[in-house]
Amino acid sequence: MSSTGQIVLVPGAAAPAGINTIKSLKMANFSGQVIGTDSDSLAPGAFLADLFSIMPEAKEESLFVDKLFELVQTHRINVLMPSSGFDIYHYSKYRKKLLEFGAYAVVSDTVALEDCQDKMRTFQKLSPRFKVPFTTTESEKIPSLPIIAKPRFGKGSKDIIMIENESDLRYVTAKYDDMIFQQYLPGTEYTVDVLSDLNKDPLFAVPRIRLQTRGGISTKGRIVCDHKIEEDCMNIAKTLGIRGPCCIQMKETEEGEPQLVEVNARLGGGTIFTTLAGANMPALILDLVNGKKISVPKISEITVIRYFEEIVVHEHLAHQSVPKPITHTG
């Protein structure tokens, strides 16, 4: 199947990962059509995609899936590239049904998604083979402070708390449920984008140092070639059974040893960093779906700085179901 004339669905068009996916496809001169979706009618991706559709909230599974099937059949969608952690389970759960409609959802199996979403389960599965920080759900087993507390099922950097003393610990355990406690790693932080083929065999990994983050999303990053990190992350993806993309977070100990922090089984919010370094993962995913042989891309060690870009919408258009952009300003 050629990419010419293909229709690609990019969910999560309000978030950086979805926006990065659309931008990456356009940078690859994708000749088909991109449909963005989100529950937010003012999603920035609505103005970048060729078409845009408002979706029900993912928690309303029946409504969400009915709308998804309607979109796929109406627009004859060929490929789905989930990038949002909120609705990714639906694309995995209904993957076979979507395929009956001719739409290939490039997403890992549900068990792999669950292994990644549950951070305790991630560490239990990977700790026998990979370097991981001490992690527990039981506060009384904390060996020493400081330590990091984070939601067991959280996304991004929300509610990640540094516990420096017993008072902090009492506060966190009283206020929050379903937290994990993890050894504090003070060193350099990495995000590693990994692409596996449709048979779950890893193809390549691209590490970058997180120089600055806001809300859990990289705003400054430097691509580095580190063969040990690349090999470890590809093996992590293989162990978890990842299909397609994932992004892996690592952080160094005081001794400079990178250890696994978490895995997201999807395109990440910093996908564009890897695209600009020479590995356009959304375009390569299309090549995989189209049966093309993938060569490991040449990666440039670059530094990328991100900034805001504004979209101006006239008031009378802002209340339409699918608003239209009027002006872009840098």
ZAMARGU-4260 file (C-alpha; in steps of 0.2 Angstrom, whole numbers, plus 5000, padded with zeros to 4 digits):
<rodrens>
0) 5000/5000/5000 | 5007/5017/4995 | 5006/5032/5007 | 4999/5042/4993 | 4980/5045/4996
5) 4981/5037/5013 | 4971/5044/5028 | 4979/5045/5045 | 4970/5048/5061 | 4980/5057/5074
10) 4971/5057/5091 | 4976/5069/5105 | 4977/5084/5094 | 4977/5096/5110 | 4993/5089/5117
15) 5011/5090/5111 | 5013/5072/5106 | 4998/5074/5094 | 5004/5090/5087 | 5022/5084/5085
20) 5015/5069/5075 | 5005/5080/5063 | 5020/5092/5061 | 5032/5077/5058 | 5020/5070/5044
25) 5020/5087/5036 | 5039/5088/5037 | 5040/5072/5028 | 5029/5079/5014 | 5015/5066/5017
30) 5004/5067/5002 | 4989/5059/5010 | 4977/5067/5023 | 4978/5069/5041 | 4963/5069/5053
35) 4966/5076/5070 | 4954/5072/5085 | 4952/5078/5102 | 4938/5082/5115 | 4943/5100/5115
40) 4936/5110/5100 | 4950/5122/5102 | 4964/5109/5101 | 4979/5117/5092 | 4980/5102/5081
45) 4963/5106/5074 | 4972/5120/5064 | 4987/5109/5058 | 4977/5094/5052 | 4968/5093/5036
50) 4952/5089/5045 | 4947/5089/5063 | 4933/5080/5073 | 4928/5082/5091 | 4928/5066/5101
55) 4918/5061/5117 | 4929/5060/5132 | 4938/5043/5133 | 4930/5038/5149 | 4913/5037/5140
60) 4919/5021/5131 | 4903/5017/5121 | 4901/5035/5114 | 4919/5036/5111 | 4920/5020/5101
65) 4904/5023/5091 | 4911/5040/5086 | 4928/5032/5082 | 4920/5018/5071 | 4910/5031/5062
70) 4925/5042/5058 | 4935/5027/5052 | 4921/5021/5040 | 4916/5038/5034 | 4933/5044/5030
75) 4940/5027/5025 | 4955/5030/5038 | 4970/5018/5034 | 4981/5021/5049 | 4979/5027/5067
80) 4994/5034/5077 | 4988/5035/5095 | 4999/5048/5106 | 4987/5051/5120 | 4988/5041/5136
85) 4970/5045/5140 | 4962/5035/5125 | 4976/5024/5119 | 4967/5008/5128 | 4952/5010/5116
90) 4963/5009/5101 | 4972/4994/5108 | 4956/4985/5114 | 4947/4988/5097 | 4962/4985/5086
95) 4956/4970/5077 | 4939/4978/5074 | 4947/4993/5067 | 4957/4982/5056 | 4941/4974/5049
100) 4937/4992/5043 | 4954/4993/5035 | 4962/5004/5048 | 4978/4999/5056 | 4981/5005/5074
105) 4999/5006/5077 | 4998/5003/5096 | 5004/4990/5108 | 4993/4976/5115 | 4983/4980/5131
110) 4994/4969/5142 | 5010/4980/5137 | 5000/4996/5140 | 4995/4990/5157 | 5013/4985/5161
115) 5018/5003/5157 | 5004/5013/5165 | 5006/5004/5182 | 5023/5010/5187 | 5024/4997/5201
120) 5020/4984/5188 | 5033/4991/5176 | 5047/4989/5189 | 5042/4972/5195 | 5043/4966/5177
125) 5059/4975/5172 | 5069/4975/5188 | 5076/4957/5186 | 5085/4962/5169 | 5088/4981/5170
130) 5094/4994/5182 | 5080/5002/5191 | 5079/5013/5206 | 5072/5006/5223 | 5053/5007/5221
135) 5039/5003/5234 | 5021/5006/5237 | 5024/5004/5256 | 5030/5020/5265 | 5037/5010/5280
140) 5049/5001/5268 | 5058/5017/5263 | 5076/5015/5268 | 5081/5033/5268 | 5077/5051/5263
145) 5076/5060/5252 | 5064/5050/5241 | 5052/5054/5227 | 5033/5051/5228 | 5023/5050/5212
150) 5006/5043/5207 | 5006/5025/5203 | 4996/5028/5188 | 5000/5046/5184 | 5004/5055/5168
155) 5017/5069/5165 | 5024/5077/5181 | 5008/5080/5190 | 5009/5076/5209 | 5027/5071/5209
160) 5034/5076/5226 | 5051/5077/5234 | 5050/5070/5251 | 5065/5077/5261 | 5060/5073/5279
165) 5047/5063/5290 | 5035/5078/5290 | 5034/5078/5271 | 5031/5059/5271 | 5017/5061/5284
170) 5009/5074/5273 | 5010/5064/5257 | 5004/5048/5264 | 4989/5057/5272 | 4984/5067/5257
175) 4987/5055/5242 | 4982/5037/5238 | 4990/5025/5226 | 5007/5033/5227 | 5024/5024/5224
180) 5040/5029/5233 | 5056/5029/5222 | 5074/5032/5225 | 5079/5050/5221 | 5091/5050/5206
185) 5100/5067/5206 | 5109/5065/5189 | 5105/5069/5171 | 5088/5065/5164 | 5085/5057/5148
190) 5070/5053/5136 | 5073/5039/5124 | 5062/5037/5109 | 5061/5019/5103 | 5053/5012/5087
195) 5049/4994/5085 | 5042/4986/5070 | 5024/4978/5069 | 5031/4962/5075 | 5038/4970/5091
200) 5056/4969/5086 | 5065/4985/5091 | 5073/4995/5076 | 5082/5010/5084 | 5082/5021/5099
205) 5086/5040/5100 | 5091/5047/5117 | 5090/5065/5122 | 5095/5074/5138 | 5081/5084/5145
210) 5089/5101/5148 | 5072/5109/5153 | 5055/5103/5156 | 5038/5112/5159 | 5023/5101/5164
215) 5032/5085/5161 | 5036/5091/5143 | 5053/5094/5136 | 5056/5112/5131 | 5075/5111/5128
220) 5084/5095/5124 | 5100/5089/5117 | 5101/5073/5106 | 5115/5062/5111 | 5122/5046/5103
225) 5125/5034/5118 | 5125/5016/5112 | 5123/5008/5130 | 5107/5018/5133 | 5101/5014/5115
230) 5104/4996/5118 | 5096/4995/5135 | 5080/5004/5129 | 5078/4993/5114 | 5079/4978/5126
235) 5067/4986/5137 | 5054/4989/5123 | 5057/4971/5117 | 5054/4964/5135 | 5038/4974/5136
240) 5032/4968/5119 | 5030/4986/5112 | 5023/4987/5095 | 5027/5004/5086 | 5033/5019/5096
245) 5037/5021/5114 | 5047/5034/5125 | 5057/5029/5140 | 5062/5040/5154 | 5079/5037/5162
250) 5089/5046/5175 | 5107/5045/5182 | 5112/5040/5199 | 5125/5050/5209 | 5138/5039/5200
255) 5132/5043/5183 | 5123/5027/5179 | 5107/5029/5170 | 5092/5019/5177 | 5074/5017/5171
260) 5061/5028/5178 | 5046/5025/5167 | 5040/5019/5150 | 5026/5027/5139 | 5020/5015/5125
265) 5016/5028/5113 | 5023/5043/5103 | 5029/5056/5116 | 5028/5074/5119 | 5045/5077/5112
270) 5043/5067/5096 | 5048/5082/5086 | 5066/5082/5094 | 5069/5065/5086 | 5061/5070/5070
275) 5073/5085/5069 | 5088/5074/5073 | 5084/5063/5057 | 5072/5050/5063 | 5054/5055/5058
280) 5045/5041/5068 | 5027/5045/5062 | 5034/5044/5043 | 5043/5028/5047 | 5028/5021/5055
285) 5018/5024/5039 | 5033/5015/5030 | 5031/5000/5042 | 5012/4999/5039 | 5015/5000/5020
290) 5027/4985/5021 | 5043/4995/5017 | 5060/4989/5024 | 5066/5002/5037 | 5085/5007/5038
295) 5091/5014/5054 | 5092/5033/5051 | 5107/5043/5053 | 5105/5053/5069 | 5112/5071/5071
300) 5118/5076/5089 | 5108/5093/5090 | 5101/5104/5103 | 5082/5109/5101 | 5074/5124/5109
305) 5055/5125/5109 | 5044/5140/5110 | 5025/5145/5109 | 5016/5149/5093 | 5000/5158/5093
310) 4984/5154/5083 | 4971/5168/5083 | 4953/5163/5080 | 4939/5176/5077 | 4926/5176/5091
315) 4911/5171/5080 | 4922/5156/5074 | 4928/5151/5091 | 4911/5143/5096 | 4909/5133/5080
320) 4911/5114/5082 | 4926/5114/5071 | 4935/5132/5072 | 4945/5138/5058 | 4962/5147/5061
325) 4963/5165/5055 | 4981/5170/5059 | 4997/5162/5065 | 5010/5172/5074 | 5027/5167/5080
</rodrens>
